[in-house]
Amino acid sequence: MPEERLNKVLARAGISSRRKAEAFIVSGRVAVNGEVVRELGTKVDPARDEVAVDGAPIGAETREYWALHKPIGVITTTDDPWGRPTALDLVPSTGRVYPVGRLDADSSGLLLFTNDGELAFRLTHPRFEHEKEYHALAGGRPDAAALERLRRGVELDGRPTAPAAVEVLGPEQGGTWLRIVIHEGRNRQVRRMLEAVGHPVVRLVRIRIGPIALGALPEGAARPLAPAERQAQRALVAQ
């Protein structure tokens, strides 16, 4: 096996993103074959060299990629001290996987899980501007001015949101279904955007993250990503 940069090996093992791995290396937390390494350009052979972080060897963990259709009422955290159902409980992984980003308990839809730290970092960090698509049932009937505000950006926490794609899908039960595509990751962003224009969310479903779509996955079910989806994700890491 060809040698690889140490920070890439750490990210692939699910330890952290490549950037955080570099901080681990510089601070002396990483050892290769028993010797602390602080050089960022260090290369290792994953099949031959033993790499340890804080004294614990990293495993040759197989990378896993899962899509979950999270139901309402299920929380995103991997462990809850109050015993509430968590999204991780619904993912039939035999390894150690983590959610990519968050989806609040009152929302449903697509949530990704992986042990690929580099991919998780690239999908969640705003500077990579990966799209997240939602279907939102907004209260009432947003007029043209409200829709334009959503598209141009509304002020949250003292600064405007980035421009969003907004499309009216149709009416339902006194509300209006909207398709909203954003590339930021602010806390409860879509809900707060709609509140800001006077049309609070009645229901919110995330249907896409980057190239991965929810599709027909039943609520509460999880599936491993298809080879084409994994290839699309690897292309994100390579950018």
N, C-alpha and C positions, 0 to 999 in steps of 0.2 A: 504493500500500500504506500503511495507517495506521502511525503511529509506535508503537514498542514500547519497553518499558523495556530498557535496555542489558543488565542482568543476565539477562533472559529470552532475549535474542538470543544471548548467549554460551552459555547452557545448551543452547539448541536446536542450536547449531553443534557440540555435543559437547565444548566446551572444559572445562566443569566443571558442578557443580550451581549453582543460583542463589545459594546462600549463599556458596560459594567465589568465584563471580564478583564478588560484592559486595566481598570482600576484595581481589580483583585490582584493582577500580576504586579503592578507597580508597588502596591502596598505590601508585597511579600507573602500573600496568602496562598500562592500557588507553588507547588513543588513538582518537579519532573524527575522521576527515578530517585526520589528521596532528597533532591537538592532544590532549594528555593530558587525560583527564576523570577527576575525582575525586568528582563528585556522584552519589550513589546513585540519585537520581530522574531521571537523564538519560534522555531518550528519543531513539531514532534511527529512521530509515527504512531497513530492511534492503536495500531495492532501490536506494537512492540513496547512503547514507552508507558510507564505508569504515571498518570497525572492525578494529583491530589489537591483538594481545596480545603484549607484549614485542617490538614492532616487526614482527611477522609478521601480515599480514592474514588474517582468518578467511575461509574459503571459504563460499560459499552451498551447503553440503553437504546433500544430500538425506538426510532422516532415514530410517534403516533399522531394522527390528525383525525379529529372527530367533529361532526356537526350535530348539534342538539336542537330540537324544537322545544325551547323552554316554555313551560306553562306559566300562567299567572299564579302568583303565590309562592313560587319557588325562588329562593335567593341564590345569588351567584357565588357567594363565598364557598370555599371548599370545606369549611368546618364551622359549625354554628353552636355556641355554648348553650343555646336555649333549645336545641334539638329540632329546629325547624327543618323542613325538607330543603336540601341543597341541590343545585344543578348537577354537581358531581355525582350524586347518588344515582342519577339517570344515565350516566355514561359507563358502559360495560368494559372499561379498560382494566387490564390486569397490571398496568404499570402506574407511573406517577405522572398524571397530566394535570394541567391547570387551565382555567378559563382565559381566553384572550379578550381582555377588556371586561366590561360589565353590562348587565341588562337588569334594570331595577325590578323589584318583586312584582310591581303592578303591570309590567309589560311582558309580552310573550314574543316568541320568534327565535331567530337564529342566534346561537351562541356557539363559538368554536372552542375546542379544547386541544391542547398539544403539549408536548414536552420539548418542543423546539423553541428555545429562548430567543434566538435571533428572529425567527418568523413572528413570534408574539410581539416583539419590540417594534418591528416594521409595520405590523398591522395596527398597532395602537398609538404610535407616536404621531402627533399632528403634522410634523414636517414632511412625512411621506405622503400625506393627503390621499389616503385610500378611502374610497367611497363607502358610505353606509346608507342603505336604503330602507325606508320605513313606510308602512301604510298606517296612517293615523286617522282615527275617527274623531274629528273636531266638533265641538258643540256648536250648533247654529249653522249659519251659512256665511262663510267668509266672503266678503266682497272683493272687488278687484284691488282696492287699496290695501287691504289686509294681505292678500296674496303677494302683491308687489313688495310689501315690507318684508315678508318672509324671504322672498327671492333676493332682495338687496342686502338684507341683514338687519337684525334687531339688536338693540343694546342689552347686553347681559353683563353684569359685574363691571360696568363702566366701560365696556368696549363692545363694538358691534360683532355679531357673528359673521362669518365668511358667507359670500353668496351661496344660495342653495337652489337646487332644482325643485320646483313645486308644481304639481299637476293635480287638478281636480278629477277624482275618479267617479264620484257620484254621491247622491244623498242616501241617508239611512237613518231611520228612527230619530228624526229631529236634528240630525247632525250631518256632517259631510266628510266622506272619505277623501283623504289627500295622499298623494305619493310625494314623499319628501326625501331628497338625497343630499346628505351633508358629507363633509370630509374632515370635520373637527371631532373632538371627543369630550366636550365639556359635560359636566355632571348634569344628567337629565335634560340635555340640551333641547331636544325636540319638544318635550313637554313645556319647557320654559319659553321657547320661541312662540308657541301657540298661545300660551297664557298672556304673553306680552302684546299680542294683537287682539286679545279679547275673545279667543275661541279655545278654551281649555280642552285638553285631551280627554276623550271618553274611553278610548281604547287605542293601544299602540302595539304594533307588530313590526319587528325587524325582519326583513325578508332577504337582505343581502349584505355581505361584508366583503368588500373587494370583489374578487372573481367568484366567490362562493355564494350560491343562492339557496334559500330554504327549500324551494320547490314543493313537492308533495309530501315531504316528511311529516308524519303525523305528530300531533302535539304530545309531548312527553317521550318521544322516541329519539334515539341517537343512531347515527350511522358513521362508519369510517369513510373518509373522503375517497372518491374515486381516483384512479391513476391520473386522469386528465386534470382533476382539481389539484392534486398534489403537485403536478408539473406546473400549473399556473401559480401555485404558492411559491414553489422554488424560484420561479422567474421573479417574484417580488423580492426575495432575498438577494438575488443577483443584481438588482438595480442599484 
